[in-house]
Amino acid sequence: MTDELTINVEHRPERSRFEASVNGLACVADYRLIDGVMRMTHTGVPPSLRGRGIAARLIEAALAYARAQGLAVEPLCSYAARYMHRHPETLDLLAR
């Protein structure tokens, strides 16, 4: 039996973050939007939920939003940077 999670990511622009509540625990991807660049500053998933693809879903949502809005992305968070380098189709979003 696999442990399948339903992960609903919500954008909270008033808090500059993408978030999901999984098993009652908050998971977040924080950013700062400055001059058309989404600076990804932090991705946080509680230790008990790590390794289940939650951080990836948060970053996917953030990158999809950036693409739709015509924003460049600066992955200051190490997880966001690793995600983008593992997914070359997102590298065109990198801020120059």
Number of C-alpha atoms within 10 A of each C-alpha: 3 4 6 7 12 11 16 13 21 15 17 11 12 6 11 15 20 22 28 22 16 17 10 7 11 12 22 22 27 23 24 16 15 9 8 13 19 25 20 25 17 17 22 17 22 11 7 8 15 12 10 13 12 25 23 17 18 28 24 17 19 25 21 15 15 17 15 9 10 12 21 21 27 20 20 14 17 13 19 26 18 11 17 22 12 11 10 10 9 16 15 12 20 15 14 8
